[in-house]
């Protein structure tokens, strides 16, 4: 029987990257995969906080590719063969059934929030088949023992080790490890083996998904010509189309392929014509998003067409679109467990809980967990032991609180979809949390930043707001999608504006912006006191902001090997808020 120090089950980006980091630290790591690479996976939209984690990982562990994949410009310069899409920010439109999107100029139901001031410094949509395969190859190069086509059936956890058994290519397979990490996804291996109870009943969000990748999707700038210019081109972003039944995402890759999907609420599903869809149980066990397939008798392609037919502008955008794989349907995408770690084992976030892609939290949260477990093993490496129970308990508590926070923020957004004014206000809560977190971590670097609470968890100002916002919204909507009175909506908008003010360093919730928010350097500098810094200290710290200085040394490379920095004119502005 083969033995190792750490076994990681699942070779998506999080499992492969963590395996590689542990190998760099000197651990003997085995990475196990049920399928083979390259393979399809959902979860494609990165964010500023995700890329901040990538940069920290690249610098701390000498992994140049991680640092270079953290901006679209560096990605293109160093890894043009890995497919990706330019993501300048977050774009939202509110559509109404049987009506084309109304271009009312600056009064349109349209919201753009920039995440970068320049294409070269932007985030990226990930083509997961490419990026996951890249991280697997890099893990192998770092010394990780990678085994694919492994079907694990049992896990026996003893006081001194974990014994995994199953088959590989039909042949019996056994492995003894000091510690096992499950990065396999929802309903994963350890959840079944340890009979970890579900915590789904305590969560608020419920949505189904119908999705595919498409060729020849028309950009919104062509479907709705003449819209006022925003801080970036509308379509080079995570595009969200808010509809009565839920919302649709549209992520455009640089090669012209678009990843698109409808997220449907239980009420939205009930409004559809197919009895098979109407009768779906919103609390049904989820199907793994890593292995897309139509569920039961539901005709996913017919469901897709039915949704497009309700919204003329979306129908126009997809009139010539061709799915590049079968359109698939997942009746319930949420899952949640009650434990994330224990003696000699831990779950990565996606194996522990998943809420919804609405705020693109998946990659960022997964990378934050990679950082945390890497630091835990870094400390344990001094005496070649596994992370102690105190660290694992801290990890478990962090994921529990953060899963709650994501759920509350997303559930509030679904309630707010009843009226665009409410929805815009709810998004300000998200953008205030992530912009403050990133600015704080870049301007005042901390070695323990990976343990900072995600989406404001632990922040005395931001922490309680998602729960309170959800309660206020439900008083307005009555959980039936009611829009409330103009006064009620105005009161909610005013409350959000006041509530985020102590953390609003990005110029958010400003009516004069007309829902078009560029990266605002002046707001950051003027709100220096909110960061606990003087104006002079913020100005002095600006080189710490990504894009403001030359690329740091990585793994002993010379400046010539790293490539030239960006032209000075492109380094003058803040690239992330």
C-alpha positions in Angstrom: 0.0 0.0 0.0 1.3 3.4 -0.9 1.7 6.0 1.8 1.8 9.8 1.7 1.6 12.7 4.0 -1.4 14.5 2.3 -4.0 13.1 -0.1 -6.2 15.5 -2.0 -9.3 14.2 -3.6 -10.4 16.3 -6.6 -8.1 18.1 -9.1 -10.0 21.3 -9.9 -8.1 24.6 -9.5 -8.3 24.6 -5.7 -7.2 21.0 -5.1 -4.4 21.1 -7.7 -3.1 24.5 -6.5 -3.1 23.4 -2.8 -1.4 20.1 -3.7 1.4 22.0 -5.5 1.9 24.5 -2.6 2.2 21.6 -0.2 4.7 19.9 -2.5 6.7 23.1 -2.6 6.7 23.1 1.2 8.2 19.6 1.1 5.2 17.5 1.7 4.6 14.1 0.0 1.3 14.8 -1.8 -1.0 12.5 -3.8 -3.6 14.2 -5.9 -6.6 11.9 -6.9 -9.0 12.6 -9.7 -12.1 10.5 -10.7 -12.0 11.6 -14.3 -9.3 13.0 -16.6 -8.1 16.4 -17.8 -9.0 18.5 -19.7 -12.6 18.4 -18.5 -15.5 20.8 -18.3 -16.3 22.6 -15.0 -18.6 25.4 -14.0 -17.2 28.4 -12.1 -15.6 30.8 -14.5 -15.8 34.4 -13.2 -12.8 35.7 -11.2 -12.9 38.8 -9.0 -10.4 41.3 -7.5 -10.3 39.4 -4.2 -9.7 36.1 -6.0 -6.8 37.7 -7.9 -5.4 39.2 -4.7 -5.2 35.7 -3.3 -3.5 34.5 -6.5 -0.9 37.2 -6.2 -0.2 36.5 -2.5 0.1 32.8 -3.3 2.5 33.5 -6.2 4.7 35.7 -4.2 4.8 33.7 -1.0 5.4 30.3 -2.6 7.4 31.4 -5.6 4.8 30.4 -8.2 5.1 32.9 -11.1 2.2 31.6 -13.0 -0.2 32.4 -10.2 0.9 36.0 -10.1 0.8 36.3 -13.9 -2.7 34.8 -14.1 -4.0 37.5 -11.7 -4.5 40.1 -14.4 -5.8 39.8 -18.0 -2.8 41.7 -19.3 -0.2 39.5 -17.6 -2.2 36.4 -18.6 -2.1 37.3 -22.3 1.6 38.1 -22.1 2.7 34.9 -20.5 -0.1 32.3 -21.1 -1.9 33.2 -24.4 -2.6 29.5 -25.0 -4.9 29.3 -21.9 -8.3 30.5 -22.9 -9.9 33.3 -20.9 -12.2 36.3 -21.1 -11.7 40.0 -20.3 -13.7 41.0 -17.2 -13.7 44.7 -16.5 -16.4 44.7 -14.0 -20.0 43.8 -13.2 -22.8 44.7 -15.6 -26.6 44.4 -14.8 -29.7 45.0 -16.9 -33.3 44.6 -15.7 -35.6 43.0 -18.4 -39.4 42.9 -18.3 -41.4 40.1 -19.8 -42.5 40.5 -23.4 -40.8 43.9 -23.6 -37.5 44.8 -25.3 -34.9 46.3 -23.0 -35.7 50.0 -22.7 -32.8 52.3 -23.6 -33.8 55.4 -21.6 -30.3 56.8 -21.6 -28.9 57.5 -18.2 -32.3 56.6 -16.7 -32.1 53.0 -18.1 -32.4 50.0 -15.7 -28.7 49.4 -16.1 -25.8 49.2 -13.6 -22.1 49.1 -14.4 -19.5 48.8 -11.6 -15.9 48.8 -12.7 -13.3 46.5 -11.1 -10.3 47.9 -12.9 -9.4 51.1 -14.8 -7.7 49.4 -17.8 -8.1 46.2 -19.8 -4.6 45.1 -19.0 -5.2 45.2 -15.2 -8.6 43.6 -15.3 -9.9 40.3 -14.0 -10.6 37.3 -16.2 -13.2 34.8 -16.9 -11.6 31.4 -16.6 -12.1 28.6 -19.1 -12.0 26.1 -16.4 -11.0 23.2 -18.7 -7.8 25.1 -19.5 -6.9 26.6 -16.1 -7.7 23.4 -14.1 -5.5 21.4 -16.5 -2.7 24.0 -16.2 -2.7 23.8 -12.4 -2.6 19.9 -12.6 0.4 20.0 -14.9 2.2 22.5 -12.7 1.4 20.3 -9.6 2.9 17.3 -11.3 6.0 19.4 -12.2 6.3 20.4 -8.6 6.5 16.7 -7.5 2.8 15.9 -6.8 1.9 12.3 -7.4 -1.2 12.6 -9.6 -3.5 9.7 -10.2 -6.6 10.0 -12.4 -9.4 7.6 -13.1 -9.6 6.8 -9.4 -12.9 5.8 -7.9 -12.7 5.9 -4.2 -15.3 3.9 -2.2 -14.1 4.0 1.5 -12.2 6.2 3.9 -11.2 4.8 7.3 -10.0 7.5 9.6 -7.8 6.2 12.4 -6.1 8.2 15.2 -2.8 8.1 13.2 -3.8 8.1 9.5 -6.5 7.9 6.9 -6.9 4.8 4.7 -8.5 5.4 1.3 -9.5 2.5 -0.9 -11.3 2.0 -4.2 -10.3 1.3 -7.8 -8.2 2.8 -10.5 -9.0 1.7 -14.0 -10.8 -1.2 -12.5 -7.9 -2.3 -10.4 -8.0 -2.2 -6.6 -6.4 0.9 -5.2 -5.4 1.7 -1.6 -3.6 4.7 -0.1 -2.6 5.6 3.4 -2.3 9.3 4.2 -1.6 11.3 7.3 -4.3 13.9 6.2 -6.9 14.0 3.5 -8.5 17.1 1.9 -11.7 16.8 -0.1 -11.8 19.2 -3.1 -14.2 17.0 -5.1 -17.3 19.2 -5.1 -20.9 19.0 -3.8 -21.9 15.7 -2.3 -18.2 14.8 -2.3 -16.4 11.7 -1.2 -15.7 12.6 2.5 -19.3 13.9 3.0 -20.6 10.5 2.1 -18.0 8.5 4.0 -18.2 10.5 7.2 -22.0 10.9 6.9 -21.7 14.6 7.5 -25.3 15.9 8.0 -26.7 18.5 5.5 -27.1 22.1 6.7 -29.2 23.0 3.6 -32.4 23.5 5.6 -30.8 26.4 7.4 -30.0 28.3 4.2 -32.2 30.9 2.5 -31.3 30.7 -1.2 -32.9 28.3 -3.7 -32.3 28.3 -7.4 -32.1 26.0 -10.4 -29.8 26.3 -13.4 -30.1 25.8 -17.1 -26.9 26.5 -19.0 -24.3 25.8 -21.7 -21.5 27.4 -23.7 -22.5 29.2 -26.9 -21.0 30.5 -30.1 -22.2 33.7 -31.9 -24.0 35.4 -29.0 -24.6 39.0 -30.0 -23.2 41.6 -27.6 -25.7 43.9 -25.8 -24.2 46.9 -27.4 -25.5 45.5 -30.7 -28.8 44.2 -29.3 -29.4 47.6 -27.7 -27.5 50.2 -29.7 -26.9 53.7 -28.5 -26.7 53.1 -24.8 -24.7 55.8 -22.9 -21.0 55.1 -22.6 -20.1 53.5 -19.3 -16.7 53.1 -17.4 -16.0 50.1 -19.7 -17.5 48.2 -22.6 -20.7 46.6 -21.2 -20.1 43.1 -22.5 -16.5 42.7 -21.3 -17.7 41.9 -17.8 -19.7 39.5 -15.8 -23.1 40.4 -17.4 -26.2 39.8 -15.4 -29.7 40.0 -16.9 -32.3 40.3 -14.2 -35.7 38.8 -15.2 -38.9 38.0 -13.4 -37.9 34.3 -13.0 -34.5 35.0 -11.6 -31.5 36.1 -13.6 -29.2 35.1 -16.5 -25.4 35.3 -16.5 -23.4 35.9 -19.7 -19.6 35.6 -19.6 -17.8 36.3 -22.9 -14.5 34.7 -23.6 -11.8 36.3 -25.8 -12.3 33.7 -28.5 -16.0 34.6 -29.0 -17.5 31.7 -26.9 -20.0 32.8 -24.3 -20.9 30.9 -21.1 -24.5 31.6 -20.3 -27.1 30.3 -17.9 -30.4 31.1 -16.3 -30.7 30.9 -12.5 -34.4 30.3 -11.7 -36.2 30.8 -8.4 -38.9 28.3 -7.2 -41.5 31.0 -8.1 -39.8 31.4 -11.5 -39.9 27.7 -12.2 -43.5 27.5 -11.2 -44.3 30.1 -13.9 -42.9 27.9 -16.7 -45.1 25.8 -18.9 -43.5 22.4 -18.5 -45.2 20.3 -15.8 -41.9 18.5 -15.3 -40.3 21.7 -14.3 -43.2 23.0 -12.2 -43.2 19.8 -10.1 -39.5 19.9 -9.3 -38.7 19.9 -5.6 -36.7 23.1 -4.8 -35.1 21.2 -1.9 -34.0 18.3 -4.0 -30.4 17.0 -3.7 -28.2 18.8 -6.1 -26.6 17.3 -9.1 -22.8 18.0 -9.4 -22.1 21.0 -11.5 -18.8 19.5 -12.5 -20.7 16.8 -14.5 -23.5 18.6 -16.4 -26.4 16.6 -17.5 -30.1 17.2 -18.1 -32.1 16.0 -15.1 -34.9 13.5 -15.5 -37.5 14.2 -18.2 -36.8 17.9 -18.3 -36.1 19.1 -21.8 -33.4 21.7 -21.0 -33.2 23.0 -24.6 -37.0 23.6 -24.6 -36.8 25.3 -21.2 -34.0 27.6 -22.6 -36.1 28.5 -25.6 -39.1 29.2 -23.5 -37.1 31.7 -21.3 -35.7 33.5 -24.3 -39.1 33.8 -25.9 -40.3 35.8 -22.8 -37.5 38.4 -23.2 -37.2 39.9 -26.7 -33.8 41.5 -26.2 -32.3 38.3 -24.9 -33.9 36.4 -27.8 -32.3 38.8 -30.2 -28.9 38.4 -28.6 -29.1 34.6 -28.9 -30.9 34.4 -32.3 -27.9 33.0 -34.1 -26.2 31.4 -31.0 -25.3 27.7 -31.2 -24.7 25.7 -28.1 -21.3 24.1 -28.1 -22.4 21.3 -25.7 -25.9 20.1 -24.8 -27.9 22.6 -22.8 -28.2 21.2 -19.3 -30.5 21.6 -16.3 -29.7 21.3 -12.6 -32.9 21.4 -10.5 -31.1 22.6 -7.3 -27.6 24.0 -7.2 -27.4 24.8 -3.5 -25.7 22.4 -1.0 -24.4 22.9 2.5 -22.9 20.6 5.1 -22.6 21.0 8.9 -18.9 20.4 9.2 -15.9 21.5 7.1 -13.0 20.0 9.1 -12.1 17.4 11.7 -9.3 15.3 12.9 -7.0 14.5 9.9 -9.5 15.9 7.3 -10.8 19.1 5.8 -13.2 20.1 3.0 -12.5 22.8 0.4 -15.4 25.4 0.2 -17.1 23.9 -2.9 -17.2 20.5 -1.2 -18.6 22.1 1.9 -21.2 24.6 0.5 -22.3 26.4 -2.6 -25.0 29.1 -2.8 -25.3 30.7 -6.2 -23.0 32.4 -8.8 -24.7 35.8 -8.4 -21.8 37.6 -6.8 -19.0 35.5 -8.3 -17.9 34.3 -4.9 -16.8 30.7 -5.9 -13.2 31.2 -7.1 -12.4 33.9 -4.5 -13.7 31.8 -1.6 -11.9 28.7 -2.9 -8.6 30.5 -3.2 -8.9 32.0 0.3 -9.3 28.5 1.6 -6.2 27.4 -0.3 -4.3 30.2 1.4 -5.6 29.2 4.8 -4.8 25.5 4.5 -1.4 26.3 3.0 -0.6 28.4 6.0 -1.8 25.7 8.4 0.5 23.1 6.8 3.3 25.7 6.6 3.2 25.9 10.4 2.8 22.2 10.8 5.8 21.5 8.5 8.2 22.5 11.3 7.6 19.2 13.0 6.1 17.3 10.1 2.7 17.0 11.7 -0.8 17.7 10.4 -2.5 21.0 11.3 -3.5 21.1 15.0 -7.1 20.9 16.0 -7.2 24.6 17.0 -6.3 25.6 13.4 -8.8 23.2 11.9 -11.6 24.4 14.3 -10.8 28.0 13.2 -11.0 26.9 9.5 -14.3 25.1 10.2 -15.8 28.1 11.9 -14.6 30.5 9.2 -16.2 28.5 6.4 -19.5 28.2 8.4 -19.8 31.9 9.0 -18.8 32.8 5.4 -21.3 30.3 3.9 -24.0 32.0 6.0 -22.8 35.4 4.8 -22.8 34.5 1.1 -26.2 33.0 1.5 -27.7 36.0 3.2 -26.3 38.4 0.7 -27.5 36.4 -2.3 -30.9 35.7 -0.8 -31.3 39.5 -0.3 -30.4 40.1 -3.9 -33.1 37.6 -5.1 -35.6 39.5 -3.0 -34.4 42.8 -4.3 -34.9 41.7 -7.9 -38.6 42.7 -7.4 -37.6 46.3 -8.3 -34.3 47.6 -9.9 -33.9 50.3 -7.3 -33.9 47.7 -4.5 -31.5 45.5 -6.4 -29.0 48.3 -7.1 -29.0 49.2 -3.5 -28.4 45.6 -2.4 -25.4 45.3 -4.8 -23.9 48.3 -3.1 -23.6 46.2 0.1 -21.6 43.6 -1.8 -19.4 46.1 -3.6 -18.7 48.1 -0.3 -17.6 44.9 1.4 -15.2 43.6 -1.3 -13.8 47.1 -2.2 -13.0 47.8 1.4 -11.5 44.4 2.0 -9.2 44.7 -1.0 -8.1 48.2 -0.4 -7.4 47.4 3.3 -5.4 44.3 2.4 -3.3 46.0 -0.3 -2.6 49.3 1.5 -1.9 47.7 4.9 -0.6 44.2 4.1 -0.9 41.6 6.8 0.6 38.2 7.0 -2.7 36.9 8.3 -4.9 38.5 5.6 -6.0 35.1 4.4 -7.8 34.6 7.7 -9.8 37.9 7.3 -13.5 37.2 7.1 -14.9 36.9 3.6 -17.6 39.4 2.6 -17.4 41.3 5.9 -17.5 38.4 8.3 -16.2 39.6 11.6 -16.4 43.3 10.6 -18.6 45.1 13.2 -20.0 47.4 10.5 -20.4 45.1 7.5 -20.9 41.7 9.3 -24.5 42.2 10.4 -25.8 44.0 7.3 -26.7 41.1 4.9 -29.1 39.6 7.5 -30.7 43.0 8.3 -30.9 43.8 4.6 -32.7 40.5 3.9 -35.2 41.2 6.7 -35.9 44.7 5.4 -36.3 43.5 1.9 -38.8 40.8 2.9 -40.9 43.3 4.7 -41.2 45.1 1.3 -41.6 42.1 -1.0 -43.6 39.9 1.4 -41.6 37.0 -0.2 -44.0 37.3 -3.1 -42.0 39.6 -5.3 -44.1 42.7 -4.4 -42.3 45.9 -5.2 -43.6 47.9 -2.2 -44.3 51.6 -2.3 -42.0 54.3 -3.7 -41.5 55.4 -0.1 -40.5 51.9 1.1 -38.0 51.6 -1.7 -36.5 55.0 -1.0 -36.2 54.1 2.7 -34.3 50.9 1.9 -31.9 52.8 -0.5 -31.3 55.5 2.1 -30.7 52.8 4.8 -28.1 51.0 2.6 -26.4 54.3 1.9 -26.1 55.1 5.6 -25.2 51.6 6.6 -22.2 51.2 4.2 -20.9 54.7 4.7 -18.2 53.7 7.3 -16.8 51.3 4.7 -17.6 53.1 1.5 -14.1 53.9 0.1 -15.2 53.5 -3.6 -17.7 56.3 -4.1 -20.7 53.9 -4.1 -24.4 54.7 -3.7 -24.0 58.0 -5.4 -27.1 59.1 -7.3 -25.1 61.5 -9.4 -23.3 58.5 -11.0 -26.5 57.3 -12.7 -25.5 53.7 -11.9 -22.3 54.0 -13.8 -19.4 53.5 -11.4 -15.8 53.8 -12.6 -12.8 53.1 -10.4 -12.6 56.2 -8.3 -9.1 57.0 -7.0 -10.2 60.4 -5.6 -12.8 58.7 -3.4 -10.2 56.3 -2.1 -7.9 59.1 -1.1 -10.6 61.3 0.3 -11.9 58.5 2.5 -8.5 57.7 3.9 -9.8 58.0 7.5 -12.1 55.0 6.9 -9.0 52.9 6.3 -7.5 54.2 9.5 -4.9 56.1 7.5 -4.0 59.7 6.9 -4.1 61.2 3.5 -0.4 61.2 3.3 -0.2 57.6 4.4 -2.6 56.5 1.6 -0.6 58.4 -1.0 2.6 56.9 0.3 1.1 53.4 0.2 -0.3 53.7 -3.4 2.6 51.7 -4.9 1.3 48.6 -3.0 -1.8 48.7 -5.2 -1.7 46.2 -8.0 -0.6 47.8 -11.2 1.2 50.7 -9.4 4.6 49.1 -9.4 6.8 46.7 -11.3 6.3 43.0 -11.0 8.0 41.6 -7.8 10.7 39.0 -8.0 9.3 35.5 -8.2 11.3 32.3 -7.7 14.6 34.0 -8.2 13.9 35.3 -11.7 15.6 38.3 -13.1 13.8 41.4 -14.4 14.5 40.3 -17.9 13.0 36.9 -17.3 9.9 38.5 -15.7 9.4 40.8 -18.7 9.1 44.6 -18.8 6.6 46.3 -16.5 3.7 48.2 -17.9 4.3 51.7 -19.4 4.4 54.3 -16.7 1.2 55.9 -18.0 -0.7 52.7 -17.2 0.6 52.6 -13.6 -0.8 55.9 -12.5 -4.2 54.7 -11.4 -5.6 52.3 -8.9 -6.6 49.1 -10.6 -8.8 47.5 -8.0 -11.8 48.8 -6.1 
